[in-house]
Amino acid sequence: MSQNPCSGLTDEFQAPTRTSDVSGSMTIADTDVTEAQFEVQMVSVASDEDRRDNQFRGRIMDVETYPTSQFTLTEPIDLGSVPPGEETRTYKATGTLTMHGTPHPVTMDLQARRSGDQIQVVGQIPVTFADYNIPNPSIPGISTEDNGIMEVSLRFARDKTTE
């Protein structure tokens, strides 16, 4: 990272966005995750700056045309034995990530931990904007990379209606 002598600011910075407007499900049969999907309402994704959010929702992600993004598991995940207590385990999830109306195959590294009757899952998916027909977010005077990282943090709870 280089230092900009004129402003005292670095030339590189991150612009993280977040949302909690996520829904989904996961099905575990024996020791395999057989189905999983989650969906994000893209209009709810926000950063710490309104101008950036307006660019994200409009020109970049066009949330009026593409209101959701989804991940759908396409290959089962073998969990092995049920972990005791709150042990964290690492898995790979292969699926389809659809953003900006464009599906793309992905493999995500996940860490999962059971806590009581819930399962906490965190992971990352590298995203190359062109793979999803997402325009480069650069604007005059601000240059960005052609890729980013989508981080997920999901908490699954048992569906009491299926017990």
C-alpha positions as CSV (number, residue, x, y, z in Angstrom):
1,M,0.0,0.0,0.0
2,S,1.5,3.4,-0.9
3,Q,1.1,6.6,0.9
4,N,-0.3,9.7,-1.0
5,P,1.9,12.6,0.1
6,C,-0.7,15.2,-0.9
7,S,-3.5,14.1,1.3
8,G,-2.0,11.8,3.9
9,L,-4.4,9.1,2.7
10,T,-3.5,5.7,1.3
11,D,-4.1,5.0,-2.4
12,E,-5.9,1.8,-1.5
13,F,-8.9,1.3,0.7
14,Q,-11.8,-1.1,1.0
15,A,-15.5,-0.2,0.7
16,P,-17.3,-2.9,2.5
17,T,-21.0,-3.2,2.3
18,R,-23.4,-5.3,4.5
19,T,-26.9,-6.5,4.8
20,S,-28.9,-8.7,7.1
21,D,-31.8,-9.1,4.6
22,V,-30.9,-12.7,3.8
23,S,-33.1,-15.7,3.7
24,G,-32.4,-19.3,2.9
25,S,-32.4,-22.9,4.0
26,M,-30.1,-25.9,4.4
27,T,-31.1,-29.6,4.4
28,I,-29.0,-32.1,6.3
29,A,-29.6,-35.9,5.7
30,D,-27.5,-38.2,7.8
31,T,-24.0,-36.6,7.6
32,D,-24.5,-34.7,4.3
33,V,-25.7,-31.3,3.4
34,T,-27.9,-32.3,0.5
35,E,-29.5,-28.9,-0.3
36,A,-28.7,-25.3,0.6
37,Q,-29.6,-21.9,-0.8
38,F,-29.7,-18.4,0.3
39,E,-31.0,-15.2,-1.2
40,V,-30.0,-11.5,-0.6
41,Q,-32.3,-8.5,-1.2
42,M,-29.8,-6.3,-3.0
43,V,-31.6,-3.0,-2.2
44,S,-30.7,-3.6,1.4
45,V,-26.9,-3.8,0.8
46,A,-25.4,-0.6,2.3
47,S,-22.0,0.9,3.2
48,D,-21.1,3.8,5.3
49,E,-21.6,6.3,2.5
50,D,-24.9,7.2,0.8
51,R,-23.2,8.3,-2.5
52,R,-21.5,4.9,-2.8
53,D,-24.7,3.1,-2.0
54,N,-26.6,5.0,-4.7
55,Q,-23.9,4.0,-7.3
56,F,-24.0,0.4,-6.1
57,R,-27.8,0.1,-6.2
58,G,-28.1,2.0,-9.5
59,R,-25.3,2.0,-12.1
60,I,-23.4,-1.0,-10.7
61,M,-25.9,-3.6,-9.5
62,D,-29.2,-2.2,-11.1
63,V,-31.3,-3.5,-8.2
64,E,-34.5,-2.5,-9.9
65,T,-33.8,-5.0,-12.7
66,Y,-31.9,-7.5,-10.5
67,P,-33.4,-7.3,-7.0
68,T,-31.9,-10.4,-5.6
69,S,-28.7,-12.4,-5.6
70,Q,-28.7,-16.1,-4.8
71,F,-26.4,-19.0,-4.0
72,T,-27.6,-22.6,-4.6
73,L,-25.6,-25.7,-3.6
74,T,-25.0,-28.0,-6.6
75,E,-23.0,-30.8,-4.9
76,P,-23.6,-32.3,-1.5
77,I,-21.2,-31.5,1.4
78,D,-20.0,-34.5,3.4
79,L,-19.8,-33.4,7.0
80,G,-18.2,-36.5,8.3
81,S,-19.2,-37.3,11.8
82,V,-21.3,-34.8,13.8
83,P,-18.8,-32.6,15.6
84,P,-18.9,-32.5,19.4
85,G,-19.8,-29.3,21.1
86,E,-18.7,-26.1,19.4
87,E,-15.9,-27.4,17.2
88,T,-15.2,-25.5,14.0
89,R,-14.7,-27.5,10.8
90,T,-13.8,-26.4,7.3
91,Y,-15.6,-27.5,4.2
92,K,-15.9,-26.6,0.5
93,A,-19.3,-25.7,-0.9
94,T,-19.8,-26.0,-4.7
95,G,-22.7,-24.2,-6.2
96,T,-24.1,-21.5,-8.4
97,L,-23.9,-17.9,-7.5
98,T,-26.3,-15.6,-9.4
99,M,-25.7,-11.9,-9.3
100,H,-26.9,-9.2,-11.7
101,G,-29.1,-11.9,-13.3
102,T,-26.0,-14.0,-14.3
103,P,-25.4,-17.5,-12.8
104,H,-21.8,-18.6,-12.4
105,P,-20.3,-21.8,-10.8
106,V,-18.3,-21.2,-7.6
107,T,-16.6,-23.1,-4.9
108,M,-16.6,-21.4,-1.5
109,D,-14.4,-22.2,1.5
110,L,-16.6,-22.4,4.6
111,Q,-16.0,-22.7,8.3
112,A,-19.0,-24.1,10.2
113,R,-19.7,-24.5,13.9
114,R,-22.6,-26.0,15.7
115,S,-23.8,-24.1,18.7
116,G,-26.7,-25.6,20.5
117,D,-29.5,-26.1,17.9
118,Q,-27.9,-23.6,15.4
119,I,-25.2,-23.8,12.8
120,Q,-23.0,-20.8,12.1
121,V,-21.4,-20.7,8.7
122,V,-18.9,-18.2,7.4
123,G,-17.1,-18.1,4.1
124,Q,-15.8,-16.1,1.2
125,I,-16.3,-16.2,-2.6
126,P,-13.9,-14.3,-4.9
127,V,-16.0,-12.3,-7.4
128,T,-14.8,-11.1,-10.8
129,F,-17.3,-8.5,-11.9
130,A,-17.2,-9.4,-15.6
131,D,-18.2,-13.0,-14.8
132,Y,-21.6,-11.6,-13.7
133,N,-21.9,-8.8,-16.3
134,I,-21.4,-6.2,-13.5
135,P,-19.9,-3.0,-14.8
136,N,-16.6,-1.9,-13.4
137,P,-17.4,0.4,-10.4
138,S,-14.7,2.9,-11.3
139,I,-15.7,6.5,-11.8
140,P,-13.7,9.5,-13.0
141,G,-11.0,10.1,-10.4
142,I,-11.6,6.8,-8.5
143,S,-10.2,3.6,-10.0
144,T,-11.3,0.2,-8.6
145,E,-10.2,-3.3,-9.1
146,D,-12.2,-5.6,-11.4
147,N,-13.0,-8.0,-8.6
148,G,-14.0,-8.2,-5.0
149,I,-14.8,-10.7,-2.2
150,M,-18.2,-11.6,-1.1
151,E,-18.2,-12.7,2.5
152,V,-21.0,-14.6,4.1
153,S,-22.0,-15.1,7.7
154,L,-25.1,-17.2,8.1
155,R,-26.9,-18.7,11.0
156,F,-29.1,-21.7,10.4
157,A,-31.7,-23.0,13.0
158,R,-33.7,-26.1,12.9
159,D,-37.2,-25.7,11.3
160,K,-39.5,-26.6,14.2
161,T,-42.4,-27.4,11.8
162,T,-40.6,-30.4,10.3
163,E,-39.7,-32.1,13.5
